[in-house]
Amino acid sequence: MPGALLSILPILIAVVAVLALAFVLFKASWRVAEPNEALIISGRNVGDGAAITTGADESMRFRIITGQGTLVIPGIETVRRLDLNLIETNLTIKCRTRQAIDVNIEGSVIFKIGDTYGEIANAARRFLGKDPAYMLNQVHSIFAGHLRAIVGNMTMEELLSDRDKLRDEVRAASSTEMANLGLKIDSMQLLEIEDPSGYIGLIRTPHVAAAEAVARMAKAQQDQTATEKEQAAAIAMAEARTAATKRQAELQAEAETALKKAAQAGPLADAIAKQQVVEAETRTAELRADLTAKQLETDVRKPADAEAYAAKVTAEGKRDADIAASEAAARQVQLSAAAEAERVKVSAAANAESVKLAAEAEAARTKLQAEANANATRATGEAEAAATQAKGLASAKAVQAAGEAEAAAMSARADALAKGQDGLIAQQVATNMPAIVEAAVKPFANIKDLTVLNGGEGLGQVVVGAIMKARDLIPQIMSMTSDIAASSKSKEKS
C-alpha cells in the first residue's frame, strides 16, 4: 500500500501543479471592469462581427468591456482602464456683449464620458493615456468659444435678466461637439457675471434709488401711522380725563343738590302742606261746579235734548216716507218703461217680420217682372234685329237698283254726249242760264244803294258788264261739262 502511494505521488503532485498553474494563469488573464470604468482591450483582431457587437465603427479594432469580466491573453492583448466618473471644471471666460461691454463670466460644467460604446470609443481614441488636464482644456475651449459667440449677440440687460436662456443656448451649442469627443454634459451653471466697466452699477443705480425711495416711503408711512396712532391714543387719554372730570363734577353737583334739598326739606314740607290745602279747596270748588252743571243739565239740557230727539225722529220718519214714496214712484215708472219697451220691441219685431215678408214678396215679384221684361226685350230685340236685317237687305237692294239705274243713266248720258256733245252742252247752258245769270248778278244783290254815274250810259255799262261776266262763265261751264262727260265715259269704260 505505501508503495502504491509512493508510485502515484509524483502524478498527484504534477496534477496539483498544473491546476495551480492554470489558476494563476486564469487569475492573471481575467480582467473585471468596475461600474465606473470601461476596459479598453486592444492587440488582437476581433473581427468585423465583434466590432459591430461592441458598438465601435470599422476602424476601431478593440474591445470595450463595461460592468463585467473578460479573459485577456497576456503578452498579446493590452488592457487599459478608462474612468467614467464625473468631472467638474470651472469656467472663467472674458466676453463682450452686443453693446461692446466687457464682462467676465464664471461658471461650472460637470461632464463625463458617455455610457454608450460609441461615446466610450470616441473618448478612448481622444483621451486614453493623456493627462486629465488635456480633457479639461478641450472642454474649456469648447464652452469658451460658444459662450463668447452667444454673449456677443446679447445685451447686458438680457444677460442679467435671463441667465437660463444663456445657459441653455450654450449647453445646446456645445452638446454636438461634446458628443463628438465622447463626452456628455450632466450639468452647467453660470455662477457670476462680473462687470469691470461698472455698467451693472449704472443699471442698478435707478433700481436702487427706486428701492430706497420705496423704503423711505414705507418708513414715512409707518411713521405717519405710528404718529396717528400716538395722537389717537393721546386724544383717547384726553377724552378719558375729560370724562372723568365731567363725572366728578356731576357727582359734586349731585352731592350739593342733595345737601340743598336736605336744607330745604322743612320749608318744602310747609309749602307742600299749604299746596295740599289749596288743592283740597280747589277740589271742593270743582265738586260744587260739577253739582251746579249737573243740575243745569237735568233742568235745561235734558228737556232740550228730548225735544231735539223728537224733532229728529219726526224728520227722519218723514224723510223715510218721502224716500219710500219716491222709490215706489220710480219703480212704477221703471215697470211702465219696461212694459213700453217690451211692447215696442214686440211691435218692432212684428213690423220687421212684415217688412221682411213684404220685401221678399216684392223681390220675388220684381224678379219675375225682370225675367218677363228680359224675355220681352229679348223677343223685341230679335224681332227688331230681323226687321233691321230685312230693312238692310231692302235698302241694299234699293241702293243697288238705284246704282244700276244711275249707271244706266250715266251710260245713256255718255252715249248722248258722244253723239251730240255740242248740242247737249248748249242744252245744259240754256237750261242753266238763269242760274248763270243769277250767279253773275249775285254780287249786286247785297248792294242797298247803287250810284250810277253817267246816267243811262253808266247803267248800260253795268248791265253790259254783268252780261259780259256771264258770257265769260260760259266757256268755263262748257269746259266743266266736257270734263264731266269725259269722266263719265272713262267710268263707263272701266
C-alpha positions in Angstrom: 0.0 0.0 0.0 2.7 2.5 0.9 4.5 1.5 -2.2 1.5 2.2 -4.4 1.0 5.7 -2.8 4.7 6.4 -3.4 4.3 5.4 -7.0 1.3 7.7 -7.7 2.6 10.6 -5.6 4.5 12.2 -8.5 1.4 12.1 -10.6 -0.6 13.8 -7.9 2.0 16.5 -7.4 2.0 17.1 -11.2 -1.8 17.4 -11.3 -1.8 19.8 -8.4 1.0 21.9 -10.0 -0.9 22.0 -13.3 -4.0 23.1 -11.6 -2.2 25.8 -9.6 -0.5 27.0 -12.7 -3.9 27.1 -14.6 -5.4 29.0 -11.7 -2.5 31.5 -11.7 -2.7 31.9 -15.5 -6.5 32.4 -15.3 -6.1 34.9 -12.5 -3.6 36.8 -14.5 -5.7 36.7 -17.6 -9.1 37.6 -16.1 -9.9 41.3 -16.0 -13.1 42.8 -14.4 -14.5 46.2 -15.3 -15.8 48.2 -12.3 -19.2 50.0 -12.6 -17.4 53.4 -13.0 -14.9 52.4 -15.6 -14.5 50.8 -19.0 -11.8 48.3 -20.1 -10.3 49.1 -23.5 -8.7 45.9 -24.8 -6.5 46.1 -27.9 -3.8 44.0 -29.6 -5.9 41.2 -31.1 -8.1 41.3 -34.2 -11.6 40.8 -33.0 -13.2 40.7 -36.5 -15.9 42.7 -38.1 -18.7 41.0 -36.2 -17.1 41.8 -32.8 -16.6 45.4 -33.8 -20.2 45.7 -34.7 -21.3 44.0 -31.5 -19.2 46.3 -29.3 -20.7 49.4 -31.0 -17.4 50.7 -32.4 -17.0 51.5 -36.1 -14.9 49.5 -38.5 -11.7 51.4 -37.8 -11.8 50.6 -34.1 -10.4 47.1 -33.8 -10.6 46.9 -30.0 -12.9 45.6 -27.4 -14.8 47.7 -24.8 -15.9 45.9 -21.6 -18.2 47.6 -19.1 -19.6 46.1 -15.9 -18.3 42.6 -16.4 -15.2 40.4 -16.7 -13.3 39.1 -19.7 -10.2 36.9 -20.5 -7.2 38.7 -21.7 -4.3 36.9 -23.4 -1.1 38.1 -21.7 1.5 39.4 -24.0 -0.9 39.6 -26.9 -3.6 41.9 -25.7 -3.2 45.2 -23.7 -5.8 46.2 -21.2 -6.3 49.9 -20.2 -8.9 51.4 -17.9 -11.0 54.5 -18.9 -12.5 56.3 -16.0 -16.3 57.0 -16.3 -16.6 59.2 -13.2 -18.0 62.7 -13.3 -15.5 65.5 -14.0 -16.1 69.1 -12.9 -14.3 72.1 -14.4 -14.7 75.8 -13.6 -15.1 78.4 -16.4 -13.7 81.9 -16.2 -14.3 83.5 -19.6 -13.9 87.1 -20.7 -16.7 88.0 -23.1 -18.0 91.1 -24.9 -21.7 91.9 -25.2 -23.5 93.3 -28.2 -23.1 96.8 -26.6 -19.3 96.3 -26.6 -19.2 95.9 -22.8 -16.6 93.6 -21.4 -17.8 91.1 -18.9 -16.2 88.2 -17.0 -18.5 85.1 -16.7 -17.8 82.5 -14.2 -19.5 79.1 -14.4 -19.2 75.4 -13.7 -19.6 72.4 -16.0 -20.0 68.8 -14.8 -19.5 66.2 -17.5 -18.4 62.7 -18.1 -17.5 60.1 -20.7 -20.7 58.8 -22.3 -22.2 55.4 -21.4 -22.6 54.0 -25.0 -20.0 52.1 -26.8 -19.7 54.8 -29.5 -19.1 57.5 -26.9 -16.6 55.4 -25.0 -14.8 54.6 -28.2 -14.6 58.3 -29.2 -13.3 59.3 -25.7 -10.8 56.4 -25.7 -9.3 57.4 -29.0 -9.0 61.1 -27.9 -8.2 61.0 -24.2 -6.9 57.5 -23.3 -3.4 57.7 -21.9 -3.4 61.5 -21.8 -3.2 63.9 -18.9 -6.7 64.7 -17.5 -5.8 68.4 -17.9 -5.9 67.9 -21.6 -9.5 66.9 -21.5 -10.3 69.9 -19.3 -8.6 72.2 -21.7 -10.6 70.9 -24.6 -13.9 71.3 -22.7 -12.9 74.8 -21.6 -12.1 75.8 -25.2 -15.5 74.5 -26.5 -17.5 76.3 -23.8 -15.4 79.5 -24.1 -16.0 79.7 -27.8 -19.7 79.2 -27.7 -20.1 81.4 -24.7 -18.3 84.3 -26.3 -20.4 83.9 -29.5 -23.7 83.8 -27.7 -22.9 86.6 -25.3 -21.8 88.7 -28.3 -25.4 88.6 -29.5 -26.9 89.6 -26.2 -27.2 92.9 -24.3 -26.1 93.4 -20.7 -29.8 93.6 -19.6 -30.5 90.3 -21.3 -27.6 88.7 -19.5 -28.7 89.9 -16.2 -32.4 89.1 -16.6 -32.3 85.8 -18.5 -29.4 83.7 -17.3 -31.3 80.5 -18.0 -31.6 81.4 -21.7 -27.8 81.9 -21.9 -27.1 78.7 -20.1 -29.5 76.6 -22.3 -28.1 78.1 -25.5 -24.5 77.5 -24.5 -25.3 73.9 -23.5 -27.3 73.2 -26.7 -24.5 74.7 -28.9 -21.8 72.6 -27.1 -23.6 69.3 -27.0 -22.7 68.3 -30.5 -19.0 68.9 -30.1 -19.0 67.3 -26.7 -20.7 64.2 -28.2 -18.1 64.1 -30.9 -15.5 63.9 -28.1 -17.5 61.1 -26.5 -18.4 63.4 -23.6 -21.9 64.1 -22.1 -22.9 67.2 -20.2 -24.6 66.5 -16.9 -24.9 70.0 -15.6 -23.9 73.5 -16.4 -24.3 76.6 -14.2 -23.5 80.2 -14.6 -22.2 81.4 -11.2 -21.3 85.0 -11.6 -21.2 87.9 -14.1 -18.6 90.5 -13.4 -18.6 93.9 -14.9 -15.1 95.6 -14.9 -16.6 98.8 -16.6 -19.2 99.4 -13.9 -22.1 99.2 -16.3 -24.0 96.9 -14.0 -23.7 99.5 -11.2 -25.1 102.2 -13.5 -28.0 99.9 -14.4 -28.5 99.1 -10.7 -28.5 102.8 -9.6 -32.0 103.7 -10.7 -33.4 100.5 -9.3 -31.5 101.0 -6.0 -32.8 104.6 -5.9 -36.3 103.4 -6.6 -36.0 100.7 -3.9 -34.6 103.3 -1.5 -37.5 105.7 -2.4 -40.0 102.9 -1.8 -38.3 102.1 1.5 -38.3 105.7 2.6 -42.0 106.0 1.6 -42.8 102.9 3.5 -40.9 104.2 6.5 -42.6 107.6 6.2 -45.9 105.8 6.0 -45.1 103.7 9.0 -44.0 106.8 10.9 -47.2 108.6 9.9 -49.3 105.6 11.0 -47.4 105.5 14.3 -47.9 109.2 14.8 -51.6 108.9 14.0 -51.9 106.1 16.5 -50.0 108.1 19.1 -52.2 111.1 18.5 -55.3 108.9 18.7 -54.0 107.4 22.0 -53.4 111.0 23.3 -56.9 112.0 22.2 -58.3 109.0 23.9 -56.4 109.8 27.1 -57.6 113.4 27.0 -61.2 112.2 26.4 -60.9 109.8 29.3 -59.6 112.6 31.5 -62.4 114.9 30.3 -65.0 112.3 31.0 -63.6 111.6 34.5 -63.6 115.4 35.3 -67.1 115.7 34.0 -68.2 112.7 36.0 -66.6 114.2 39.1 -68.4 117.5 38.5 -71.7 115.7 38.1 -71.1 113.8 41.3 -70.2 117.0 43.1 -73.3 118.7 41.8 -75.4 115.8 42.9 -73.9 116.0 46.3 -74.5 119.7 46.6 -78.1 119.2 45.3 -78.7 116.6 48.0 -77.3 119.0 50.7 -79.5 121.8 49.4 -82.6 119.5 49.3 -81.9 118.4 52.8 -81.6 122.1 53.9 -84.9 122.9 52.1 -86.8 119.9 53.5 -88.6 121.9 56.2 -89.8 124.9 54.1 -90.6 122.4 51.3 -92.8 120.4 53.7 -94.7 123.5 54.7 -95.1 124.5 51.1 -96.4 121.0 50.3 -98.8 121.1 53.2 -100.1 124.5 52.0 -100.3 123.2 48.4 -102.4 120.2 49.6 -104.7 122.6 51.4 -105.1 124.7 48.3 -105.7 121.5 46.2 -108.3 120.4 48.7 -110.1 123.7 48.4 -109.8 123.7 44.6 -111.3 120.2 44.6 -114.2 121.3 46.7 -114.9 124.2 44.3 -114.7 121.8 41.4 -117.2 119.5 43.0 -119.6 122.4 43.6 -119.2 123.5 40.0 -119.9 119.9 38.9 -123.1 119.8 41.0 -124.3 123.1 39.5 -123.6 121.8 36.0 -125.5 118.6 36.7 -128.4 120.5 38.0 -128.4 122.7 34.8 -128.2 119.6 32.7 -131.1 118.0 34.5 -133.3 121.1 34.4 -132.4 122.6 31.0 -130.3 120.3 28.7 -132.2 117.0 29.1 -135.6 118.5 28.2 -134.0 120.3 25.2 -132.3 117.1 24.1 -135.6 115.3 24.3 -137.3 117.9 22.2 -134.4 117.8 19.7 -134.6 114.0 19.6 -138.3 114.0 19.0 -137.9 116.6 16.2 -135.1 114.4 14.7 -137.2 111.3 14.8 -140.1 113.1 13.2 -137.9 114.4 10.4 -136.3 111.0 9.9 -139.7 109.4 9.6 -140.9 112.0 7.1 -137.6 111.6 5.2 -138.0 107.8 5.1 -141.6 108.1 4.0 -140.6 110.5 1.2 -137.8 108.2 0.1 -140.2 105.2 0.1 -142.8 107.2 -2.0 -140.0 108.3 -4.4 -138.8 104.7 -4.7 -142.3 103.4 -5.3 -142.9 106.1 -8.0 -139.5 105.3 -9.6 -140.4 101.6 -9.5 -143.7 102.3 -11.1 -142.0 104.4 -13.8 -139.4 101.7 -14.3 -142.1 99.0 -14.7 -144.1 101.2 -17.1 -140.9 101.9 -19.1 -140.1 98.2 -19.2 -143.6 97.3 -20.4 -143.5 100.1 -23.0 -140.1 98.9 -24.1 -141.3 95.3 -24.4 -144.4 96.4 -26.3 -142.2 98.5 -28.7 -139.9 95.5 -29.0 -142.7 93.2 -29.9 -144.2 95.7 -32.3 -140.9 96.4 -33.9 -140.4 92.6 -34.3 -143.8 92.3 -35.9 -143.2 95.2 -38.2 -139.8 93.9 -39.1 -141.3 90.5 -39.9 -144.0 92.1 -42.0 -141.5 94.3 -43.8 -139.3 91.3 -44.4 -142.1 89.3 -45.9 -143.2 92.3 -48.0 -139.7 92.8 -49.1 -139.3 89.1 -50.0 -142.6 89.2 -52.0 -141.6 92.5 -53.7 -138.2 90.8 -54.5 -139.9 87.8 -56.0 -142.4 90.0 -58.0 -139.5 92.1 -59.2 -137.5 89.1 -60.2 -140.5 87.7 -62.2 -141.1 91.1 -63.8 -137.5 91.4 -64.6 -137.4 87.9 -66.2 -140.6 88.8 -68.1 -139.1 92.1 -69.3 -135.9 90.4 -70.2 -137.8 87.8 -72.3 -139.9 90.5 -73.9 -136.8 92.6 -74.5 -135.0 89.6 -76.0 -138.0 88.9 -78.2 -138.4 92.5 -79.2 -134.7 92.7 -79.9 -134.8 89.6 -82.0 -137.8 91.0 -84.0 -136.1 94.3 -84.4 -132.9 92.6 -85.5 -134.9 90.6 -88.0 -136.7 93.8 -89.2 -133.4 95.7 -89.3 -131.9 92.9 -91.3 -134.8 92.9 -93.7 -134.7 96.7 -94.0 -131.0 96.5 -94.6 -131.5 93.9 -97.3 -134.3 96.1 -98.9 -132.2 99.2 -98.6 -129.2 97.4 -100.1 -131.4 96.2 -103.0 -132.8 99.6 -103.4 -129.4 101.2 -103.4 -128.2 98.5 -105.8 -131.2 99.2 -108.1 -130.6 103.0 -107.9 -127.0 102.5 -108.7 -127.8 100.3 -111.6 -130.3 102.9 -112.8 -127.8 105.7 -112.3 -125.2 103.7 -114.1 -127.7 103.2 -117.0 -128.5 106.9 -117.0 -124.8 107.8 -117.0 -124.3 105.4 -119.8 -127.1 106.9 -121.7 -125.8 110.4 -121.0 -122.3 109.4 -122.0 -123.8 108.0 -125.3 -125.7 111.2 -125.8 -122.6 113.2 -125.1 -120.7 111.1 -127.6 -123.3 111.6 -130.2 -124.2 115.2 -129.7 -121.8 116.8 -127.3 -122.2 120.3 -128.6 -125.9 120.2 -128.6 -126.1 118.7 -125.1 -123.7 121.4 -123.9 -125.8 124.1 -125.4 -128.9 122.5 -123.9 -127.2 122.4 -120.5 -126.2 126.0 -120.9 -129.6 127.1 -121.9 -131.1 125.1 -119.1 -128.8 126.6 -116.5 -128.8 130.1 -117.9 -131.0 131.5 -115.2 -128.6 130.2 -112.6 -125.7 131.5 -114.5 -127.2 135.0 -114.7 -128.2 134.8 -111.0 -124.5 134.0 -110.2 -123.4 136.9 -112.3 -125.7 139.4 -110.7 -125.4 137.9 -107.2 -122.7 140.4 -106.3 -125.3 143.2 -106.8 -127.8 141.6 -104.5 -126.3 142.8 -101.3 -126.0 146.4 -102.5 -128.6 148.7 -100.9 -127.8 151.9 -102.7 -126.2 151.8 -106.2 -125.0 155.1 -107.6 -124.6 155.0 -111.3 -122.5 157.8 -113.0 -123.0 159.0 -116.4 -126.8 158.4 -116.3 -128.2 155.8 -118.7 -124.8 155.2 -120.2 -123.4 154.2 -116.9 -126.4 151.9 -116.2 -125.9 150.3 -119.6 -122.3 149.7 -118.8 -123.2 147.9 -115.6 -125.7 145.7 -117.3 -123.4 145.0 -120.2 -120.6 144.2 -117.6 -122.8 141.7 -115.9 -123.8 140.1 -119.2 -120.2 140.0 -120.2 -119.3 138.4 -117.0 -122.0 135.7 -117.6 -120.6 135.3 -121.1 -117.1 134.8 -119.6 -118.5 132.0 -117.4 -119.9 130.0 -120.3 -116.5 128.7 -121.5 -115.8 127.6 -118.0 -119.2 125.8 -117.8 -118.6 124.1 -121.1 -115.1 123.0 -120.0 -116.5 121.6 -116.8 -119.3 119.8 -118.7 -116.7 118.4 -121.1 -114.7 117.1 -118.1 -117.8 115.6 -116.6 -118.6 113.9 -119.9 -115.1 112.6 -120.2 -115.1 111.3 -116.6 -118.4 109.6 -117.1 -117.1 108.0 -120.3 -114.0 106.7 -118.6 -116.1 105.3 -115.7 -118.3 103.6 -118.1 -115.3 102.0 -119.9 -113.9 100.8 -116.5 
